[in-house]
Amino acid sequence: MTAPNTVDNRAFHPLESLASMRHEFGEHGGVNMSIEASTTFTVMKAGTLPEMFQGRLGPEAGGCYLYGRHFNPTVYVLGRELAALEGAQAAYGTASGMSAITAVVMQCCEPGDRVLAANSLYGGTYALFHDFLPRKTHVETMFVDIADHIAVEAACMHGVKLVYLESMSNPTLVVADIPRIAGIAHRHGAKLVVDNTFAPLILSPVKLGADIVVHSVTKFINGASDIIAGAICGSHEFIGSLMDLHTGALMLMGPTMDPRVAFEISLRLPHLGLRMAEHSRRALVFSQRLADRGMDVIYPGLTSHPQHQLLKQIAHPDFGSGGLLSLDLGTTARAYQLMELLQNNDRFGYIAVSLGYFDTLMSCSASTTSSEMGEADLRSAGISPGLVRISVGYTGSLEQRWRQLEDALKQLGDVQDFAMGTT
């Protein structure tokens, strides 16, 4: 059972927070921030540089900038905007979502430490925890069903440094009870790290108890599938530690966000709320109609979803239940057939990995974005061979896109039989 919810979902509004922070002028009075493309920065007095190298001066203390791999003014402003959206004290941009995740783990963990992670994760994240980190850093990871709070508590009792989860799991769309898991993690001295890529604006993990939030900004936040980027949100102290000249994971590993990329992303933040609401609206309609026709569909906005009530309790009501749904076709062959019909015959969307694009993207997770997982781990995570992840776009009209989806399903044969997994 879920602990009684005490979250006031209207006490913090991410768009209001962003609007308050964003009311600034560009360098020359422009309505948009300026792009600072310099790799290095000058000082008026030579003695200032040693102060910066010793960590006594910087953007937060004296407004000084040192080098583009450290802090860049344009990326720094984007970080402030992302922090406002997440309700965090601070944030900073990275070159990719995976670089954000890696930097957080490297900053928080030492050789021999243990991590507790959800058993349903993006395949690249799973490979990082399951394969790369144990071999390269001796950081070990235990994987558990994040919806099983007894198992989470039991695993934490073995001593873990971090608890890592996705706010909505990829691709199974399990909604994490962030307040409850935060309580468990903190009770055992662990930090909670939440990947909020699937649910920007919908969920505010920091306000729900998370210590650190990461994003693949490539996805919904950017929204156009033209930029690779990531972000880390947390306390001033933690973001500052990432930039430490001796031990900072961002400073020393160098996954730097380009200032031109930061500028592009900043321009897209003001309409993120409109985009998320429409992604969610269409995903809900499609899911309801598919469920009504007997299809095996997973979507947190459906009352049949195991965490539907939880999501209603902890989500902001203005942005719906997310822009992704998963449809189980039973077999890989059926999944491929449906996606090929939808792309090549009906022009419903594209067979491609990634998500958060304005057009619909479809992939068969077990053989693509979750293929790093072995068969046993796929079964444990609930990822079947025929599970199709659909990132619902908002181009065309809703009814046009529904007719295309329905037409492809009809070409596959009887919908009810198909949903039952018959051939």
ZAFIZA-81847 format. One record per atom (N, C-alpha, C): y, x, z. Coordinates in steps of 0.2 Angstrom, whole numbers, padded with zeros to 4 digits, always signed. Atoms other than C-alpha are relative to their C-alpha. Example, Ala and Ser with C-alpha at 12.3 -4.5 7.8 and 13.67 -1.06 7.14 Angstrom:
BEGIN
-0006+0004+0000-0022+0062+0039+0006+0004+0000-0006-0004-0001-0005+0068+0036+0005-0004+0003
END
This chain:
BEGIN
-0006+0004+0000+0000+0000+0000+0006+0004+0000-0007-0003+0000+0018+0005-0003+0004-0001+0006-0004+0001-0006+0029+0008+0012+0006-0004-0002-0006+0004+0001+0043-0004+0014+0006+0004-0003-0005-0003+0003+0057+0000+0002+0007-0001+0003-0007+0000-0003+0074+0004+0009+0006+0002-0005-0004-0003+0005+0082+0010-0007+0005-0006-0003-0004+0004+0003+0098+0001-0012+0002+0002-0007+0000-0002+0007+0097+0002-0031+0007+0000-0003-0007+0000+0002+0116-0002-0033+0005+0004+0004-0005-0004-0004+0123+0009-0020+0002+0007-0004-0002-0006+0004+0122+0024-0033-0001-0003-0007+0000+0002+0007+0126+0020-0051+0001+0006-0004-0001-0006+0003+0123+0035-0062+0006+0000-0006-0005+0000+0005+0135+0030-0076+0007+0000+0003-0006-0001-0003+0149+0027-0064+0001+0007+0003-0001-0007-0003+0146+0044-0056+0002+0005-0006-0001-0004+0005+0146+0052-0073+0008-0001-0003-0006+0001+0002+0162+0043-0078+0006+0003+0004-0005-0003-0005+0171+0049-0062+0001+0007-0001+0000-0008+0000+0166+0067-0065+0003+0002-0007-0001-0002+0007+0169+0067-0084+0007+0000-0002-0007+0001+0002+0187+0063-0084+0004+0006+0001-0003-0006+0000+0193+0080-0088+0003+0002-0007-0003-0002+0007+0203+0088-0103-0003+0006-0002+0002-0006+0003+0197+0101-0115+0006+0006+0002-0004-0005-0001+0205+0118-0114+0007-0001-0003-0006+0001+0003+0219+0113-0126+0002-0007+0000-0002+0007-0001+0221+0095-0120-0004-0005-0004+0004+0005+0004+0207+0088-0131-0004-0005+0005+0004+0005-0004+0197+0073-0125-0007+0002+0001+0007-0003-0002+0181+0083-0126+0001+0007+0002+0000-0007-0003+0177+0099-0117+0000+0005-0006+0000-0005+0005+0180+0115-0126-0007+0004+0000+0006-0004+0000+0166+0126-0132+0002+0008+0001-0001-0007-0002+0166+0143-0124-0006+0005-0003+0005-0003+0004+0156+0154-0136-0001+0008+0002+0000-0007-0001+0159+0171-0128-0006+0002+0004+0006-0002-0003+0144+0181-0122+0002+0003+0007-0003-0004-0006+0155+0191-0109+0007-0002+0001-0007+0002-0002+0171+0188-0100+0004+0005+0004-0005-0005-0003+0186+0198-0095+0002-0001+0007-0003+0001-0007+0194+0201-0078+0007+0004-0001-0007-0003+0000+0212+0206-0075+0000+0006+0004+0001-0006-0005+0207+0219-0061-0007+0002+0000+0006-0003+0000+0193+0231-0062-0005-0002+0006+0004+0001-0006+0188+0228-0044-0003-0007+0000+0003+0007+0000+0184+0209-0048-0008+0001-0002+0007+0000+0002+0168+0214-0057-0005+0002+0005+0005-0001-0006+0159+0222-0042-0001-0006+0004+0001+0006-0004+0163+0207-0032-0004-0005-0003+0004+0005+0003+0155+0196-0045-0008+0002+0000+0007-0002+0000+0139+0207-0046-0003+0000+0007+0002+0001-0007+0138+0206-0027-0001-0007+0002+0001+0007-0001+0138+0187-0028+0006-0003+0004-0006+0003-0004+0155+0185-0019+0005-0004-0004-0005+0003+0004+0164+0178-0034-0004-0004-0006+0004+0004+0006+0158+0165-0048+0004-0006-0001-0003+0006+0001+0162+0148-0054+0001-0005+0006-0001+0004-0006+0160+0140-0037+0005+0004+0005-0004-0004-0004+0171+0154-0029+0004+0004-0004-0005-0004+0004+0186+0160-0038+0000-0002-0007+0000+0002+0007+0182+0152-0055-0002+0006-0005+0001-0006+0004+0176+0169-0062-0007-0001-0004+0006+0000+0004+0163+0170-0076-0002+0008-0002+0002-0007+0001+0153+0186-0079-0003+0001-0006+0004-0001+0006+0141+0185-0093-0004-0006-0002+0003+0006+0003+0133+0171-0104-0007-0002+0003+0006+0001-0002+0116+0173-0097+0000-0002+0008-0001+0002-0007+0123+0170-0079+0003-0007+0000-0003+0007+0001+0135+0156-0081+0005+0000-0006-0004+0001+0006+0144+0149-0096+0004-0006+0001-0004+0005-0002+0159+0138-0094-0002-0007-0003+0002+0006+0004+0153+0125-0107-0007-0003+0003+0006+0002-0003+0135+0125-0100+0001-0003+0007-0001+0002-0007+0142+0124-0082+0003-0007+0000-0003+0007+0000+0152+0108-0086-0006-0005-0002+0006+0005+0001+0136+0100-0094-0004-0001+0006+0004+0000-0006+0127+0105-0078+0003-0005+0005-0003+0005-0004+0140+0095-0068-0001-0007-0002+0001+0007+0003+0138+0080-0079-0007-0002+0001+0007+0002-0002+0119+0080-0077-0001-0001+0007+0000+0001-0008+0121+0082-0058+0003-0007+0001-0003+0007-0002+0132+0067-0058-0005-0006-0002+0005+0005+0002+0119+0057-0068-0005-0001+0005+0006+0000-0004+0105+0062-0056+0002-0001+0007-0001+0000-0007+0115+0061-0040-0001+0006+0004+0002-0006-0004+0112+0079-0036+0007+0004+0001-0006-0004-0002+0125+0092-0029+0002+0004-0006-0002-0004+0005+0123+0103-0044-0006+0000-0005+0005+0000+0005+0113+0106-0060+0002+0006-0005-0002-0005+0006+0112+0119-0075-0005-0001-0005+0004+0000+0006+0105+0119-0092-0004+0006-0002+0004-0006+0002+0091+0129-0099-0002-0001-0007+0001+0000+0007+0084+0133-0116-0006-0005-0002+0005+0005+0001+0069+0120-0114-0002-0003+0006+0002+0003-0006+0061+0108-0103-0005+0005+0004+0005-0005-0003+0046+0121-0100+0004+0005+0004-0004-0005-0003+0059+0134-0096+0003-0002+0007-0002+0003-0007+0066+0123-0082-0005+0000+0005+0006+0001-0004+0049+0119-0075-0002+0007+0003+0002-0007-0002+0044+0138-0075+0005+0003+0005-0005-0004-0005+0060+0144-0067+0000-0003+0007+0000+0003-0007+0059+0131-0053-0006+0003+0004+0006-0002-0003+0041+0136-0049+0001+0008+0002-0001-0007-0002+0045+0155-0050+0005+0001+0006-0005+0000-0005+0060+0152-0039-0003-0002+0007+0002+0002-0006+0051+0143-0026-0006+0003+0003+0006-0002-0002+0034+0151-0025-0001+0007+0000+0002-0007-0001+0027+0168-0020-0008+0000-0002+0007-0001+0001+0010+0175-0025-0004-0002+0006+0005+0003-0006-0004+0166-0015+0002-0007+0002-0002+0007-0002+0006+0150-0013-0004-0005-0004+0003+0006+0003-0001+0133-0018+0004-0005-0002-0004+0006+0003+0006+0119-0028-0005-0006+0000+0004+0006+0001+0000+0101-0027+0003-0004-0006-0002+0004+0006+0002+0092-0044-0003-0006-0002+0003+0006+0003-0001+0075-0052-0005+0002-0005+0005-0002+0005-0017+0075-0062+0001-0003-0007-0002+0002+0006-0009+0066-0076+0007+0003-0002-0006-0004+0001+0005+0078-0083+0000+0001-0008-0001-0002+0007+0012+0083-0100-0005+0006-0001+0005-0005+0000-0001+0095-0107+0003+0007+0001-0003-0006-0002+0011+0110-0107+0001+0002+0007-0001-0001-0007+0015+0108-0089-0007+0001+0003+0007-0001-0003-0004+0106-0085-0002+0007-0001+0003-0006+0001-0008+0122-0094+0004+0005+0004-0004-0005-0004+0007+0131-0085-0004+0001+0007+0003+0000-0007-0001+0126-0068-0007+0002+0000+0007-0001+0000-0019+0126-0072-0002+0007-0003+0002-0006+0003-0020+0142-0083+0005+0006+0001-0005-0006+0000-0004+0153-0084+0001+0002+0007-0003-0002-0006+0002+0153-0066-0006+0004+0004+0005-0003-0004-0015+0157-0057-0001+0007-0003+0002-0007+0003-0018+0172-0070+0006+0005+0001-0006-0005+0000+0000+0179-0070+0003+0001+0007-0004+0000-0006+0007+0175-0053-0004-0001+0007+0004+0002-0005-0008+0170-0042+0002-0006+0004-0002+0007-0003+0000+0153-0038-0005-0005-0002+0005+0005+0001-0014+0140-0037+0002-0007+0000-0002+0007+0001-0013+0122-0041-0006-0005+0002+0005+0005-0001-0023+0107-0034+0003-0006-0004-0002+0006+0004-0022+0091-0045-0003-0006+0003+0002+0006-0003-0023+0074-0037+0003-0006-0004-0003+0006+0002-0020+0056-0042+0006-0002+0004-0006+0001-0004-0002+0054-0037+0001-0007+0003+0000+0007-0003-0005+0035-0034-0004+0000+0006+0005+0001-0006-0018+0039-0021+0004+0004+0006-0004-0003-0005-0007+0043-0006-0004+0003+0006+0004-0003-0005-0021+0047+0006-0002+0007-0003+0002-0007+0003-0027+0061-0007+0006+0004+0000-0006-0004+0000-0009+0067-0008+0001+0003+0007-0001-0002-0007-0008+0068+0011-0005+0005+0002+0006-0005-0002-0025+0077+0013+0001+0006-0004-0002-0007+0003-0020+0090+0000+0005+0004+0003-0006-0003-0003-0004+0093+0008-0002+0004+0007+0002-0003-0006-0013+0097+0024-0003+0007-0001+0003-0006+0001-0021+0112+0016+0006+0005-0001-0006-0005+0000-0003+0120+0015+0002+0001-0008-0003+0000+0006+0007+0118-0001+0007+0002+0000-0007-0002+0000+0024+0125-0006+0004-0005-0004-0003+0005+0004+0028+0112-0019-0005-0006-0002+0003+0005+0003+0023+0095-0024+0003-0002-0006-0003+0001+0006+0025+0092-0042-0002-0006-0004+0002+0007+0004+0025+0075-0052+0005-0002-0005-0004+0003+0005+0032+0066-0066+0002-0007+0002-0002+0007-0002+0042+0050-0062-0004-0005-0003+0005+0004+0004+0032+0041-0075-0004+0005-0004+0004-0005+0003+0017+0051-0080-0001-0001-0008+0001-0001+0008+0014+0057-0098-0008+0001-0001-0002+0006+0004+0005+0047-0106-0002-0006+0004+0004+0006-0003-0003+0035-0093+0005-0004+0003-0005+0004-0002+0014+0029-0087-0001-0002+0008+0001+0002-0007+0009+0029-0068+0007+0002+0003-0007-0001-0003+0025+0027-0058-0001+0003+0007+0001-0003-0007+0026+0038-0043+0005-0003+0005-0003+0003-0005+0031+0031-0027+0004+0006+0004-0004-0006-0001+0045+0045-0025+0002+0000+0008-0002-0001-0007+0051+0040-0007-0006+0001+0004+0005-0001-0004+0034+0039+0000-0003+0007-0001+0002-0007+0001+0028+0056-0008+0005+0005+0003-0005-0005-0003+0044+0064-0003-0001+0001+0008+0002+0000-0007+0040+0059+0015-0006+0004+0002+0006-0004-0001+0023+0066+0014+0001+0008-0001-0002-0007+0001+0029+0082+0006+0004+0004+0006-0005-0003-0004+0043+0085+0018-0003+0001+0007+0003+0000-0006+0032+0081+0033-0005+0006+0001+0004-0006+0000+0021+0096+0028+0004+0006-0002-0004-0006+0001+0035+0108+0024+0000+0002-0007+0000-0001+0007+0034+0106+0005+0006-0003-0003-0006+0003+0004+0048+0103-0008-0003-0005-0005+0002+0005+0005+0046+0088-0020+0004+0002-0006-0003-0001+0006+0049+0092-0038-0002-0005-0005+0001+0005+0004+0051+0078-0050+0002+0001-0007-0002+0000+0007+0051+0078-0069+0002-0007-0002-0003+0007+0002+0062+0063-0074+0001-0001-0007-0001+0000+0007+0061+0066-0093-0001-0007-0002+0002+0007+0003+0053+0048-0096+0005-0005+0003-0003+0005-0003+0065+0039-0085+0008+0002+0002-0007-0002-0002+0083+0046-0085+0004-0007+0001-0004+0006-0002+0095+0033-0077-0004-0005+0003+0005+0005-0003+0080+0021-0073-0001+0002+0007+0002-0003-0007+0075+0032-0058+0005+0006+0001-0004-0005-0002+0086+0043-0048-0004+0004+0006+0005-0003-0005+0073+0055-0039+0004+0003+0006-0003-0003-0005+0086+0064-0029+0002-0005+0006-0002+0005-0005+0092+0048-0021-0006-0003+0003+0006+0003-0003+0074+0043-0018-0004+0005+0004+0003-0005-0005+0070+0059-0008-0002+0007-0003+0002-0007+0003+0066+0073-0021+0005+0005+0001-0004-0006-0002+0072+0090-0018+0003+0003-0007-0002-0003+0007+0073+0096-0037-0002-0005-0005+0002+0004+0006+0073+0086-0053+0001+0005-0006+0000-0004+0006+0069+0094-0070+0000-0005-0006+0001+0004+0006+0071+0087-0087-0001+0004-0006+0000-0002+0007+0066+0090-0105+0006-0004-0003-0006+0003+0003+0084+0086-0111-0001-0001-0008+0002+0001+0007+0076+0087-0129-0001-0007-0001+0002+0007+0001+0070+0069-0126+0005-0005+0000-0005+0005+0000+0080+0054-0121+0007+0002+0001-0007-0002-0002+0095+0063-0114+0004+0002-0006-0003-0002+0006+0098+0071-0131+0000-0006-0005+0001+0006+0004+0091+0057-0141-0001+0000-0007+0000-0001+0008+0091+0064-0159-0005+0004-0002+0005-0004+0002+0076+0075-0159+0003+0006-0005-0002-0005+0004+0087+0089-0166+0002+0006+0005-0002-0005-0005+0090+0100-0150-0006+0001+0005+0004-0002-0006+0078+0109-0138+0004+0002+0006-0004-0002-0005+0085+0110-0121-0004-0003+0007+0002+0002-0007+0081+0108-0102+0005+0000+0005-0004+0000-0005+0089+0105-0086-0003+0000+0007+0002+0000-0007+0087+0108-0067+0006-0003+0004-0005+0004-0004+0096+0097-0054-0003+0001+0007+0002-0001-0007+0096+0101-0035+0006+0001+0004-0006-0001-0005+0107+0107-0021+0004+0006-0003-0004-0006+0001+0121+0120-0023-0003+0006+0001+0004-0006-0002+0111+0132-0014-0006+0002-0005+0005-0002+0004+0096+0131-0025+0002+0002-0007-0002-0002+0007+0105+0131-0042+0003+0007+0001-0003-0006-0001+0115+0146-0035-0006+0006+0000+0006-0005+0000+0098+0155-0031-0003+0002-0006+0003-0001+0006+0092+0153-0048+0005+0005-0004-0004-0005+0004+0107+0164-0054+0002+0006+0004-0001-0006-0004+0106+0177-0041-0002+0006-0004+0001-0006+0004+0107+0194-0049-0006+0004+0001+0006-0004-0002+0092+0201-0040-0006-0004+0000+0006+0004+0000+0080+0187-0038+0001-0007-0003-0001+0007+0004+0087+0172-0049-0005+0000-0006+0005+0001+0005+0073+0165-0060+0004-0001-0007-0004+0001+0006+0086+0159-0073+0004+0006-0002-0004-0006+0001+0097+0175-0072-0005+0005-0003+0004-0006+0002+0082+0187-0074-0005-0001-0005+0005+0001+0006+0070+0178-0086+0004-0002-0006-0005+0001+0005+0085+0172-0096-0001-0006-0005+0000+0006+0004+0081+0155-0103+0007-0004-0001-0007+0002+0000+0099+0153-0108+0001-0006-0005-0002+0005+0005+0106+0137-0115+0006+0002-0004-0006-0002+0005+0118+0140-0130+0006-0005+0002-0006+0004-0002+0136+0133-0126+0001-0005-0006-0001+0005+0005+0136+0124-0143-0005-0006+0001+0005+0005-0002+0120+0115-0138+0003-0004+0006-0003+0004-0006+0128+0110-0121+0005-0005-0002-0005+0005+0002+0143+0103-0130-0003-0006-0004+0003+0005+0004+0132+0093-0142-0003-0005+0005+0003+0004-0005+0122+0086-0127+0005-0004+0004-0005+0003-0004+0138+0082-0117+0003-0006-0004-0002+0005+0004+0144+0071-0132-0004-0006+0000+0005+0006+0001+0128+0060-0131-0001-0003+0007+0002+0003-0007+0128+0057-0112+0004-0007+0001-0003+0006-0002+0141+0043-0112-0004-0006-0003+0003+0005+0003+0130+0032-0123-0008+0000+0002+0007+0000-0002+0113+0036-0114-0002-0006+0003+0002+0007-0003+0114+0020-0104-0001-0005-0005+0002+0004+0006+0115+0010-0120-0006+0001-0003+0006-0002+0004+0101+0019-0128-0006-0002+0005+0005+0001-0004+0090+0018-0113-0002-0008+0001+0001+0007+0000+0093-0001-0111-0004-0003-0006+0003+0003+0006+0088-0004-0129-0007+0003-0001+0007-0002+0000+0073+0007-0129-0004-0004+0005+0004+0004-0004+0067-0002-0114-0001-0007-0002+0000+0007+0003+0071-0019-0121-0005-0001-0005+0005+0001+0005+0061-0017-0136-0007+0002+0002+0007-0002-0003+0046-0008-0127-0003-0006+0004+0002+0006-0004+0045-0023-0115-0002-0006-0005+0002+0006+0004+0045-0036-0129-0007+0002-0004+0006-0002+0003+0032-0026-0139-0006+0000+0005+0006+0000-0004+0021-0024-0124-0002-0007+0002+0001+0007-0002+0022-0042-0119-0004-0003-0006+0003+0004+0006+0017-0048-0137-0007+0003-0001+0006-0003+0001+0003-0035-0138-0005-0002+0006+0004+0002-0005-0004-0040-0121-0002-0007-0001+0002+0007+0002-0003-0058-0126-0005-0001-0005+0005+0000+0006-0014-0054-0141-0006+0004+0002+0006-0003-0002-0027-0046-0130-0001+0008-0001+0000-0007+0001-0022-0028-0133+0000+0004+0007+0000-0004-0006-0025-0014-0120+0006+0004+0000-0007-0003+0000-0007-0010-0117+0002+0002+0007-0002-0002-0006+0000+0000-0103+0008+0001+0000-0008+0000+0000+0019-0003-0099+0002-0002+0007-0002+0002-0007+0027-0003-0081+0004-0006+0000-0004+0007+0000+0038-0018-0086-0005-0006+0000+0005+0006+0000+0022-0029-0087-0002-0001+0007+0002+0002-0007+0017-0038-0071-0007+0002+0001+0007-0003-0001-0001-0032-0074+0000+0007+0002+0000-0007-0001+0004-0014-0072+0000+0001+0008+0001-0001-0007-0002-0007-0055+0007+0002+0004-0007-0002-0004+0016+0000-0050+0006-0005-0003-0006+0005+0003+0026-0015-0058+0005-0001+0006-0004+0002-0005+0032-0020-0041+0004+0006+0003-0003-0007-0003+0035-0002-0035+0006+0001-0005-0005-0002+0005+0046+0001-0051+0006-0005+0001-0005+0005-0002+0056-0015-0047+0004+0002+0006-0004-0002-0006+0060-0008-0030+0004+0006+0000-0003-0006+0000+0065+0009-0034+0004+0002-0006-0003-0001+0007+0072+0008-0052+0007-0003+0000-0006+0003+0001+0090+0004-0056-0001-0006-0005+0002+0006+0004+0090-0014-0063+0004+0000-0007-0004+0000+0006+0102-0010-0078-0003+0003-0006+0002-0004+0005+0091+0001-0088-0008-0002-0002+0007+0002+0002+0074-0008-0089-0006+0004+0002+0006-0004-0003+0057+0000-0087-0003+0005-0005+0002-0006+0004+0057+0014-0100-0002-0002-0007+0001+0000+0007+0055+0017-0118-0007+0002-0003+0007-0002+0002+0037+0022-0119-0005-0006+0002+0006+0004-0001+0021+0011-0120-0006+0004-0002+0006-0003+0003+0003+0017-0122-0005-0006-0002+0005+0005+0003-0010+0007-0132-0006+0003-0001+0007-0003+0000-0028+0011-0130-0004-0004-0006+0003+0002+0006-0037+0009-0147-0008+0001+0001+0007-0001-0001-0054+0014-0140-0003+0007-0002+0003-0006+0003-0058+0028-0151+0005+0004-0004-0005-0004+0003-0049+0043-0159+0001-0003-0008+0000+0002+0007-0053+0036-0177+0004-0006+0000-0004+0006+0000-0045+0019-0173+0007+0002+0001-0007-0002-0001-0030+0027-0166+0003+0003-0006-0002-0003+0006-0028+0038-0181+0002-0005-0005-0001+0005+0006-0030+0023-0193+0006-0004+0002-0006+0004-0001-0017+0013-0184+0006+0004-0001-0006-0004+0001-0004+0027-0184+0001+0001-0007-0001-0001+0007-0007+0030-0202+0002-0006-0004-0002+0006+0003-0005+0012-0207+0008-0001+0002-0007+0001-0002+0011+0011-0196+0005+0005-0004-0005-0004+0003+0019+0026-0204+0000+0000-0007+0000-0001+0008+0013+0027-0222+0000-0007-0003+0000+0006+0004+0011+0008-0226+0006-0004+0003-0005+0004-0003+0023-0001-0214+0006+0003+0002-0006-0004-0001+0036+0012-0211+0003-0002+0007-0002+0002-0007+0036+0007-0192+0003+0006+0004-0002-0006-0004+0038+0025-0186-0003+0006-0003+0003-0007+0002+0032+0043-0187-0005+0002+0004+0006-0003-0004+0016+0051-0182+0003+0007+0002-0003-0006-0002+0024+0065-0172+0000+0001+0008+0000+0000-0008+0024+0072-0154+0008+0000+0001-0007+0001-0003+0040+0071-0143+0001-0007+0001-0002+0006-0002+0049+0056-0138+0007-0001+0001-0007+0001-0001+0066+0048-0135+0004+0000-0006-0004+0000+0006+0071+0048-0153+0002-0007-0002-0003+0007+0002+0081+0034-0161-0005-0004-0004+0005+0004+0003+0066+0030-0172-0007+0001+0004+0007+0000-0004+0048+0027-0165-0004+0006-0002+0004-0006+0001+0037+0042-0163-0007-0002+0003+0006+0002-0002+0018+0040-0161-0005+0006+0000+0005-0006+0000+0004+0052-0156-0006-0002+0004+0006+0002-0004-0014+0051-0149+0000+0006+0005-0001-0005-0005-0012+0060-0133-0006+0005+0001+0005-0005-0001-0029+0067-0130-0001+0005-0005+0001-0005+0005-0030+0076-0146+0007+0004-0002-0007-0003+0002-0011+0082-0146+0003+0002+0007-0004-0003-0005+0001+0083-0131-0004+0000+0007+0004-0001-0006-0013+0082-0118-0007+0004-0002+0006-0004+0003-0026+0093-0128-0001+0006+0004+0002-0006-0005-0024+0107-0115-0005-0002+0005+0004+0002-0006-0034+0097-0103-0007-0001-0003+0007+0001+0002-0053+0097-0103-0002-0007+0000+0002+0007+0000-0063+0082-0105-0001-0003+0007+0001+0003-0007-0067+0079-0087+0007-0001+0003-0007+0001-0002-0048+0081-0083+0003-0005-0003-0003+0006+0003-0043+0069-0096-0003-0006+0002+0002+0006-0003-0055+0056-0089+0003-0001+0007-0003+0001-0006-0049+0059-0072+0007-0002+0000-0007+0002+0001-0031+0057-0078+0001-0007-0003+0000+0006+0003-0036+0041-0087+0003+0000-0007-0002-0001+0007-0032+0048-0104-0006-0001-0005+0006+0001+0004-0045+0040-0116+0001+0003-0007-0001-0003+0007-0048+0047-0134+0004-0004-0005-0004+0005+0005-0040+0032-0142+0007-0002+0003-0007+0002-0003-0024+0031-0131+0006+0003-0005-0005-0002+0004-0009+0031-0142+0007-0001+0004-0007+0000-0004+0008+0035-0134+0005-0002-0006-0005+0002+0005+0022+0026-0143+0007+0000+0004-0007-0001-0002+0040+0031-0140+0004-0005-0004-0003+0005+0004+0049+0015-0145+0007+0001-0002-0007-0001+0002+0065+0017-0156+0004-0006+0000-0004+0006+0001+0079+0006-0159+0003-0001-0007-0002+0001+0007+0082+0007-0178-0003-0006-0002+0002+0006+0003+0080-0008-0188+0001-0006+0005+0000+0005-0005+0079-0025-0180-0007-0001+0004+0006+0000-0004+0067-0029-0166-0006-0004-0004+0005+0004+0003+0058-0043-0176-0003+0004-0007+0002-0004+0006+0057-0032-0192-0006+0005+0003+0005-0005-0002+0048-0018-0182-0006-0004+0003+0006+0003-0003+0037-0031-0173-0005-0003-0006+0004+0002+0005+0031-0038-0190-0004+0006-0003+0003-0006+0003+0027-0020-0196-0006+0001+0005+0005-0002-0005+0017-0017-0180-0006-0006-0001+0005+0005+0001+0008-0034-0182-0004+0000-0006+0004-0001+0007+0004-0031-0200-0005+0005+0000+0005-0006-0001-0004-0014-0196-0006-0002+0004+0006+0002-0005-0015-0022-0182-0004-0005-0004+0004+0004+0004-0020-0036-0194-0004+0004-0005+0004-0004+0005-0026-0023-0207-0006+0003+0003+0006-0003-0003-0037-0016-0194-0006-0005+0002+0005+0005-0001-0046-0032-0192+0002-0005+0006-0001+0005-0006-0048-0045-0177+0003+0004+0006-0004-0003-0005-0035-0040-0164-0004+0000+0007+0004+0000-0007-0046-0046-0149-0006+0004+0000+0006-0004+0000-0062-0037-0155+0003+0007+0000-0003-0007+0000-0051-0021-0158+0002+0002+0007-0002-0002-0006-0044-0022-0141-0006+0001+0005+0006-0001-0004-0062-0023-0134-0004+0006-0001+0003-0006+0001-0066-0007-0142-0006-0001-0005+0006+0001+0005-0079-0015-0155+0002+0004-0007-0001-0003+0006-0081-0007-0172-0001-0004-0006
END
